[in-house]
Amino acid sequence: MDKIIFEHPLNEKMRTWLRVEFLLKQLDLHCHFDQNNALLFFHALSELLEIIERNDVRSDLIKEIESQKQKLSSWLNIEGVDQELITELLNKFDHYLLKFNTAPRLGQALKDDRFITSIRQRLMIPGGCCSFDLPSFYLWLKQSAEKRDRQVQSWLQHLAILNESLSSCMQLIRQLGEFKSFTCANNFFQETNGDINLIRIRVSLDKNVYPQVSGHMSRYSIRFIPLEACDNTSTDTIEFELACC
């Protein structure tokens, strides 16, 4: 049976991280483009730089990496733990911390890039990236695909430490949450829990419902909403799985 996983953040830090993760995936998906779909890449890049400018993503990631290192170090003395894997993760986190401490501010080179800045300014105007608005962009799109790709990869390299460290942290955070089965009546579920950052909800696609979550780290509620207004499933019992991370 096909299922879908919905993720919902329970604090501002996790909300920011999920958005950054989403935009990094968009950049990876659209980094090879032509003149007809190039703006998909630059929209994602502009939004990512906007989030980085407004949030202290670097500081939060450093704190999370140091916290994860403490947890991993405490597992080294537990019998049966894969010590080679733990050591590998610890070395990886040490590498991230070194990169953060020696690198300039996240994405600073991209914020200072005049070419990227000119595009970001026009993206805020509906239709503002026409050839007469951005002749330099129009010319750049006429360059060979190989030349454009080299430039794009050079830009993305400035985000590599963000991409790698966030991916590692999110992978560990998600692995902390084990899916457990629940049943709710009238499409409503409420839970009081400990200090958690993220909840993951897995439900069958054939239910054709999505979760509407409200609450915070210690207490939250989930209401399942039918995708189609005509699907009145309020009296149905819905089985779903929940992971608290």
C-alpha positions in Angstrom: 0.0 0.0 0.0 1.5 3.4 -1.0 2.0 5.8 1.8 3.1 9.5 2.1 5.2 11.1 4.8 4.4 14.6 6.0 6.9 16.4 8.1 6.0 19.3 10.5 8.5 21.4 12.5 7.7 22.2 16.1 10.1 25.2 16.5 11.5 28.0 14.4 14.9 26.4 14.0 13.5 23.3 12.4 11.1 25.3 10.3 14.1 27.2 8.8 16.1 24.0 8.3 13.3 22.3 6.4 12.9 25.3 4.1 16.7 25.4 3.5 16.8 21.7 2.8 13.9 22.1 0.4 15.6 24.9 -1.5 19.0 23.1 -1.6 17.2 20.1 -3.3 15.6 22.6 -5.7 19.0 23.9 -6.6 20.4 20.4 -7.2 17.4 19.6 -9.3 17.5 22.7 -11.5 21.3 23.3 -11.7 21.4 22.1 -15.3 19.1 24.3 -17.3 18.6 26.1 -20.6 17.2 29.6 -21.3 13.6 28.4 -20.9 13.8 27.1 -17.3 16.9 29.0 -15.9 14.7 31.1 -13.6 13.8 28.0 -11.5 17.4 27.8 -10.4 17.7 31.5 -9.6 14.4 31.7 -7.8 15.5 28.9 -5.5 19.0 30.5 -5.0 17.5 33.9 -4.2 15.1 32.5 -1.7 17.8 30.5 0.0 20.1 33.5 0.3 17.1 35.5 1.7 16.6 32.8 4.4 20.3 32.8 5.2 20.4 36.6 5.5 17.4 36.6 8.0 18.4 33.6 10.2 21.5 32.6 12.0 21.7 29.2 10.2 25.4 28.9 10.6 25.3 29.3 14.4 22.4 26.9 14.8 24.1 24.3 12.8 27.3 24.5 14.8 25.3 24.1 18.0 23.5 21.1 16.5 26.8 19.5 15.3 28.4 19.9 18.8 25.3 18.4 20.4 25.3 15.5 18.0 29.0 14.9 18.7 28.3 14.7 22.4 25.6 12.1 21.9 27.8 10.1 19.5 30.7 10.2 21.9 28.6 8.8 24.7 27.6 5.8 22.5 31.3 4.8 21.9 31.4 3.0 25.3 28.1 1.1 24.7 28.6 -2.6 23.9 27.4 -3.7 20.5 27.6 -0.2 18.9 29.3 0.1 15.5 32.3 2.0 16.8 33.7 2.4 13.3 30.6 4.1 12.1 30.5 6.4 15.2 34.1 7.3 14.7 33.4 8.1 11.0 30.5 10.4 11.9 32.6 12.1 14.6 35.4 12.8 12.1 32.8 14.1 9.6 31.4 16.5 12.2 34.9 17.7 13.1 35.4 18.4 9.4 32.2 20.5 9.3 33.2 22.5 12.4 36.6 23.2 10.9 35.0 24.4 7.7 32.5 26.6 9.5 35.3 28.2 11.6 37.6 28.9 8.7 35.0 29.8 6.0 33.5 33.3 5.7 29.8 33.9 6.4 27.4 31.4 4.7 26.7 32.4 1.1 28.6 35.7 1.4 30.3 35.3 -2.0 27.0 34.8 -3.6 25.4 37.8 -1.9 28.4 39.9 -3.1 28.2 38.6 -6.7 27.0 41.5 -8.9 25.5 39.2 -11.6 23.4 37.2 -9.0 22.4 40.4 -7.3 21.1 42.0 -10.5 18.9 38.9 -11.1 17.7 38.8 -7.5 16.6 42.5 -7.7 14.5 41.8 -10.8 13.0 38.6 -9.5 10.9 40.7 -7.1 9.2 42.4 -10.1 6.6 40.4 -12.0 8.1 39.5 -15.3 11.1 41.5 -14.4 13.7 39.1 -15.9 12.8 39.8 -19.6 15.7 40.3 -22.0 15.3 44.1 -22.0 15.4 44.2 -18.1 18.4 41.9 -17.8 20.4 42.0 -21.1 23.5 40.6 -19.2 21.4 37.6 -18.1 20.1 37.2 -21.6 23.6 37.2 -23.0 24.9 34.8 -20.3 22.1 32.3 -21.2 23.5 32.2 -24.7 26.8 31.0 -23.5 27.6 27.3 -24.0 26.1 24.8 -21.5 29.5 23.7 -20.4 30.5 27.3 -19.5 27.3 28.0 -17.6 27.6 24.7 -15.8 31.1 25.5 -14.6 29.8 28.9 -13.3 26.9 27.3 -11.5 29.0 24.6 -9.9 31.4 27.4 -8.7 28.4 29.2 -7.1 27.1 26.0 -5.5 30.5 25.3 -4.0 30.0 28.2 -1.7 26.9 26.3 -0.3 28.6 22.9 -0.1 29.3 23.1 3.7 25.7 24.1 4.3 24.4 21.3 2.2 26.6 18.6 3.6 26.3 19.5 7.3 22.5 20.1 7.2 22.0 16.8 5.4 24.0 14.9 8.0 22.2 16.6 10.9 18.7 16.0 9.4 19.5 12.4 8.7 20.4 11.8 12.4 17.5 13.8 13.6 15.1 11.7 11.5 16.6 8.5 12.6 15.9 9.3 16.2 12.2 9.1 15.5 10.7 5.6 15.3 7.4 5.3 13.5 4.6 4.0 15.8 1.0 3.2 14.8 -2.0 5.3 16.0 -5.7 5.5 15.3 -7.8 8.6 15.5 -11.5 9.1 15.3 -13.2 12.2 13.7 -9.9 13.0 12.0 -8.4 14.5 15.2 -5.4 13.4 17.2 -3.7 15.2 20.1 -0.5 14.3 22.0 1.6 15.7 24.8 5.2 14.8 24.4 8.7 15.7 25.5 11.0 18.3 23.9 10.9 17.4 20.2 11.8 19.3 17.0 10.0 17.5 14.3 7.1 15.1 13.8 6.7 12.8 10.8 3.3 11.6 9.9 2.9 8.6 7.6 -0.5 7.9 6.1 -1.9 5.8 3.3 -2.4 7.6 0.0 -5.8 6.0 -0.5 -7.1 8.0 2.5 -6.7 11.2 0.4 -6.1 13.3 3.5 -3.4 15.7 4.6 -2.5 16.7 8.2 -3.0 20.1 9.6 -0.7 20.4 12.6 -0.8 23.0 15.4 1.1 23.3 18.7 4.7 23.4 19.9 7.5 21.1 21.1 5.7 19.6 24.1 2.1 19.6 22.9 0.5 19.4 19.5 -2.6 18.3 17.7 -3.2 16.8 14.2 -6.3 17.2 12.2 -6.6 15.2 9.0 -8.3 17.2 6.2 -9.7 15.6 3.0 -8.1 16.9 -0.2 -11.4 17.1 -1.9 -14.1 19.1 -0.2 -16.7 16.5 -1.2 -14.8 13.8 0.7 -16.5 13.9 4.0 -14.5 11.5 6.1 -15.1 13.1 9.5 -16.7 10.0 10.9 -14.0 7.7 9.6 -11.3 6.1 11.7 -7.9 7.0 10.3 -4.9 4.8 10.9 -1.5 6.5 10.6 2.0 6.3 11.9 3.8 9.0 13.8 7.6 9.5 14.5 8.8 12.2 17.0 12.3 13.4 16.3 
